[in-house]
Amino acid sequence: MALLLLGILLLLGLWGLLRTCTRTPSSASRWPPGPRPLPLIGNLHLLRVSQQDQSLMELSEQYGPVFTVHLGRQKTVVLAGYEAVREALVGTGPELADRPPIAIFQLIQGGGGIFFSSGARWRAARQFTIRTLHGLGVGRGPMADNVLQELRCLMGQLDCYRGQPFPLALLGWAPSNITFTLLFGRRFDYQDPMFVSLLSLIDEVMVLLGTPSLQLFNIYPWLGALFQLHRPVLRKIEEVRAILRTLLKARRPSMPRGGPVQSYMDALIQQGQGKDPQGLFAEANIVACTLDMVMAGTETTSATLQWAALLMGKHPSVQCRVQEELDRVLGPGRAPQLEDQRSLPYTNAVLHEVQRFITLLPHVPRCMAADTQLGGYLLPKGTPVIPLLSSVLLDKTQWETPRQFNPGHFLDAEGRFVKRAAFLPFSAGRRVCVGESLARSELFLLFAGLLHRYRLLPPPGLSPDALDTTPAPAFTMRPPAQALCAVPRPGGYDQGD
């Protein structure tokens, strides 16, 4: 198969070269500089498949913070570094709020949902989602109570290991269940078959979306379709949809028009019962919006909490300092509360540094909704733009030691927590993550609660330096599968409280 694919690409490359030689060159004055493209493949030979963001950052050192790359035959503008990314995301307004038509997500969502939609459908879905999350108490007391309940359930699971190694992925169960409670109005037992199936499917989908074959499909959809490269992920997505439809069917009878809203799905059902001339809240888009929230809401917070635990095992001195602060502020046995963040500057700094250091989602492309001046260049409508968030989080002009895990990035000389403008893991502007408030609050409560109760250690016989922090191949920069030990601490948070 690989040899056949290579042969087809070589033949198509010769055909593209002949076309290029016979075509009148067009003006490039509207476009930023960039490496010269090869026929058909463009600049793909310059981009490492598993480290595309790192390859783009290296190109930015040669061509500047705004440059052009050819992904196949698609001209794409890349923005690298804090200044260029911030100017584009915050300064352009609606002109850079669209998404380009990414082949696999077009097949999955058909232009619906929240994250890969554009125009009126995206605006309606986003405004509805923000309003609903606020109404459900995200970032406030009721949601914090749910997070602490889930923390107690997670600690019950960890206690079963009695300080022996547990799989790092277990820590993802709690943030996933918090998302499910918000979306479906109910939490799942960790052994519930539906809960287990959903987590397994989400994991498989995220891994498949990060494979080279899916990246090839997005660049050459016709070639990908010929070799059915998209079929495995579509099969898994359909299994997720089947579960979501089952949950939707179960919620409908309990949702009379104007009844109380207890979940995101309830709000979607109720919205669909009103006037909807454009079909923005027909069942297909209800499922699409829920699918987006399920996939994004579980993967991002689950992976970040796992990274936080892994980095604490890797840096025991940092972990000790966090626990000293937690003991001093919370005292013995008390659960953390959202208002404690102000009194826990070092803990807060560590959690921010985890998110900066891991660069969980290096980039998601945007698209010009109109002809727009950007970085001194006039870019035509429809131009794909990659705001490289990893280049912001690792910008050497903004961070003292960008490639090192250093909580001091978020502390001043007196040890007070300092907000940094270049801290953009949730993006910025009109496409800033709709779940940012939920993610921030649950990560703080779960992280502080776990470190107050447990000492996180490498498995017996393994040193902290031996813990693997090389990101595993997936759609996000998730941590590699491995084990840690959670050893209860005297005077730590008691799950019975």
N, C-alpha and C positions, 0 to 999 in steps of 0.2 A: 504493500500500500504506500509506504513512504517513498519508494523508488518511482512508482507510478505518479505520485503527486509531484515529486521533484521534476520528472520529465515534462509533465503538463505545464508547470511553472516556467521551465526553460523555454518551451515552445511559445508560450504566451509572452515571455520576455522578448524573444526575437521579433514577434509580431508588434509588440509595443514599441520596440526600438525603430522598426521600419515606419510606424505611424509618426513617431516623434521626429524622425529625420525629414519627413515629407510635409510636416505641418508648419505653418507660418508661426513663429514665436509670438506670444502675446506679451503685452507690457507687464512688467513685474513691479512697477513703481508703487502700486498700492499695497504691496506685501512686505513684511519684515524680511530681513536676511535669513539665510538658512543653508544647510548643506545641499549640494546639488543632488537631485534625485536620479536614481537609475530607472530605466524603463520598467513599468509594471509594479516593481517592488518599492519604488520611491526610496525612502531612507530606512526601510525596515532592517537592512543589514547593519545599521548603526545602533539599533536598540536591542538590548538583551531582554529576552522574553520574561525572565523571572525578576528582572530589576529595571523595568522600563522607566520608572520615575528617576532612578539613579542615572540612567543613560541620558535622559532629557536634561537633568541638572548639569551633567558634564558638557552637553552641547551648549547650554546657556553660558558657560564660561568662555566659549569660543565665539558665540554669535550674539550674546547680550541677553537681557532679561525678557525681551519680546522677539521671538524668532519663529520661522516657519519650518515645519517638517512635513514630509509627504508620507502618509500612512497608506501604502499602496499608491493609488492615484488620487487620494483625497488630501488636498492641501489643508493643513491644520496649523493654527497659531498656538504657540505655547507661551505661557506667562510664568516666569520664574523669579523667586525672591519676593520679599514682603512688599516692597514699594509697588512693583508691577501688578501683583495679585490684588493688593488692597485697592489700588486705583481702579482696577477693572470691576471688581465685585461690588464696591461701594459707590464708585463714581459714575458708572454708566447707567444705573437705574434699570429700566425695563429692557433696554437694548441688549443686555446680556443675560436675560432671565430664561431663555428657551433652552431646550435640549436638542442636540442633533439626533436624527433618526438612527439609533444604534440597532443593528440588525436583530440581535437576539432579544432585546427588550421590546422591540416592535412586535416580534412574534409572541412574546410572553404576554404583553399588556395591550397590544394593539393601539397604542397612543393614550391609554387610560391610566388610572391610578394617580399617584402623587409625584413620584420621584423622576419618572422619565416621560412625563406628559409636558405639553406646552400650551400656551395661549389660554383661551377661556376655560378649557377643561381643567388645566392645571390651577389657574387662579381660583376657580370655584372649589376644587378639592382641597387646596391648601388653606384657604380662608375657613372652610368648614372644619378642617382638622384642627387648626389652631383654636378655633372657638370651642370645639368639643373638648379638647384636652384641658383647656382652662376650666370649663364647666364641670369636669370630672375631678377637679382638685389637684391637678398636676403641679408639683412644686410647693404644695401647701400641706396642712395637717392631715387631711384624710388619706392622701396618697402616701405620706410618710408613715402612717400607721400600717398600711398594707406592706410597705417595704420592710418594716421592722418585724411584722408577722412572718414574712418570707425569710428574713434573716434567721429567725428562731428555727424554722423548718430546716434551713440549710445547716445550721449548727448541729441539729439533731442527726443529720446524715454524717457529718464529719466526726461526731462523737462516737459513732459506730465503729470507726477505724481505730479508736483508742491510741492515737498517736502514730499509727503505722501508715505507710504510704497510701495516699488516695490519688485517683486520676485527676489531673488538673481540670479536665473538662467538667467535672462535677460542680465546680464553682459557677458554671454557666446556667445551672438549673434555676437558681434563684432569680437573676435578672430576666430570664426567659419567662418564668411564671408571673413575674410582676407585669410584663408586657401582656401576657395572655389574660390576666385578670382585668387589665384596663380595656383590652379589646373585646373580650367575650363575657365579661361580668362574672367570671368564676375562676378560681384557682384550681389547678390540677394536683392530685397526689403524684409524687414523683414516679410512682410505679404505674400510673394510669396508662393504658395502652395508647390512647390518643396523644398524651403528652410525650411519651417515648417516641411515637411515630413522627410527630411534628418536629421534635429536636433532631431526629436522625435525618429526616428529609431536608431540613434547613441546612444541616451540615453538608449533606451530599450536594445540594444545589450550589452552595458557596464554593465548594471545592471545584465543581464542574465549571462554574463561571470563570474561575481563574486559570483554567487549563489553556495551553497553547492552541489547541484545536478550536476552542471557542473564540480566542483572539483572532485566529485566522478566519473564522466564519464572519466575524464582525467587519473585517477588512475586505474580504472577498465573499460576500453572501452567496453568490451564484456557485462558486467553487465549493463552499461549505455545504450548500444544499446538495450538490452532486455527490458528495461523500457522506451525507447525512450526519455532519458533525454536530448538529444542533439537537438531534433526536434524544440523546440521553438526558439532557437537562430539561427538555420539554416534557418527557415522561414523568420526571420527578416533580416538576411544577404542577402537572395535572393531578398528581396524588395529593399535593398540598391543597389545591383547589377543591378537591373532593371533600377533604376534612373541613375546609372553611364553609362549603355549602351545607354540610351536615350541621355545623354549629349555627349557621344562619337560619336554617329551617327550624331548629330547636328554639331560637329566640323569637321568631315572628309571632307565634300565638300570644306571647306575653307582652307584646308591644302594641297596644291599642293607640289609635291616633291621639296625640297629645299626652300620652302616658309618661311616667317618670323615666328618665334616661339613666341607666346604670352602667353603660359601657359604650365604647366607640361603635360597636356593631348596632346597638340599639339606636344610636343617633343616626346612623346611616339608613336604617330601616325607616325611621320616622321621617327623615328628610325625603326619602323616596315616595312617601305617601302624599306629599304635597304637590304643588304645581312644579312640573319639571319639563317644560316644552322641548329642551335640547337633549333630554335623556341623560343628563350629567349624573343622575343618581339612579339609573336603571340598575337591575341586578348585576349585569356584567361589570359595571364600574364599581358597584359596592364591593364585589369580590376582588376587583383589581386594587382598590384602595386598601382593603384589609390585607391583601397579599403583600403589598408594599410595607405596611406597618409591621406585619409579622416578620418579614425577612430582615428589614433594617433594624427594627426594635430589639430583636433577639441577638443577632450577630454582633452588633457594635458594642452593646453594654456587656454581653457575655465575654467577648474577646478581651475587652479592656479590663474587666475584673480579673480574668485569668492572668493577663500580663502584669497587673499590679501585684498579685500574689507571687508570681514567678520572680519579679524584680526584687521583692522583699527577701525572698530566699537567696537571691543572687547578691544582695547588698545588706548583710546582717547589721551593719552599723547604722544604716538608715532606718531599718526596721526597729532597732532598739530605741532610737531617738523618737520615732513616732509613738512607740508604746510608753515611753517615759512621759510624753506630753499627754497622751490619753489618760494615763493613770493620774496625772496631776489635775487635769480638768474634769474628767468624768468621775474619778474616784472608783472605789470597788463596786462592781456589780451593776452600774447604771448603763442603760442603753444610750447611744448617741442620739442627738436630736439635730434637726436642721439648723437651729439657731446656734449650735455649738461651733459651727464653722468659723465664726469670728474669733473664738477663743482657742482655736487649734490651727495657728498659722503654719506650723511645720507640716502637720498632717495634710492640710490643704495644698501646700506647696508640693509635697510628694505626689499627691494624686494628679495635680496639674502636670508635673514633670513626666509622670507615666504617660499621659495622653500626648504630650509633645514628643517624647522620645520614640514612641512606637509608631508614629505616623500611620495610624490604622487604615485610613482610606486616602492613599496618596493623591488621587485626583478623580473627579467625575466631570466629563466634558460639558461645556455650555455651547450655545449657538447664537450667533448674531441675529436678532429679530429685525434689524434694519441696518442700512449702511451706517457705520459708526467710526469715529476717530478713536483709536486706541493706541496708546504709547507712541503717538506721533505718526501712525499709519492709518490710512482709510481702508477699513475692512468691509467688504461687501456683505449684504444680507445673506444669511445661510452659512457663513464661515464657522466651522467648528473651532472652538477655543478651549484649550486645556489650562485652567488655573491650577498650577502645580502646588497643592497645599503642602506636600512634603518639603518643597523648597523653602516655604515660609517657616515651617517648624524646625528646619535645619539651617536657616539663613545665618551665616557667620557674621553678618553685620548686626544681627538682632540678639544673638545668644553668645555668651562668653565661651562655652564649650559645647557646641551644637551636637557633636557626635558622642558625647558622654552623658550618662545618666547623672544629672546634677540638680537636686532640688533647690540649690542656691539660686537658680535662675529666677525663682519666684519669691525671693526673700531680700529685704534690704539689710543694711549694715546692723540694724537693731533687731533683726529676726522677725520683722513684720512681713506679712504676706503682701506681695506686690502684683497687681494685675499687669500683664504685658500685652501690648497691642498686637504683637505678632503671634499670640496664642489663638490659632484659628482651626482647631481640629473639627469644629462643626461648620466650617466655611463661614461666609459672611454675606451681607446684602440680602437681596430678595429671595435667594435660594438657601438661606441659612437653615440648618436642620430643624424641622418642626418639633423633634423630640429632645431638643437640647436641654430644656428645663428638667424634664423627667430624667434624662441620663445623668445630669449633674447631681441631682438630689439623691437618686438611688445609688449611684457609685459612691458618693460620700458616706451614706449610711451603711452600706454593705462593707466597704473597705474599713471604715473606722470600727464597726462592730466586730469584724473578723479579727483585726489586729489587736483589739482590746481583749479578746478572749483567747486567742491562740498565738503561739510562736510558730511561724512558718519556716520549716527547715527542709533541706535536701534529704532524700532517702538515705538510710544508713549506708556508710561506705562511700558516699558521694560528697565532694566538697562544694561549697557555693560556686566556686569558679567553674565547676564542671556542668552546672545547669546550662541547658541549651537555650539561647535567646535568638537563634536564627529563625526568622519568620517562616511559617509553613506555607506552601503554595496554595493560594485561595484567592477569592475576589477581594478580601481584605487581608491586611498583614497580621494574621492571627498567630498566636504562639504555637510552637510545636508540641505535639502530644508527649506528656511525661508525667511524673508523679512528684508530689510534695508530701510532707508530714505536717499535720496540724496538732501541735502539742498544747493542751490547755494550760493557761497561765494562772497562777494564784491571784485572786482578786480581780480577774477579768470579768467582762460582761457575762452575766448569768442568763442563759436562755429562758430560765423560768420566770424572769422579771416581766 
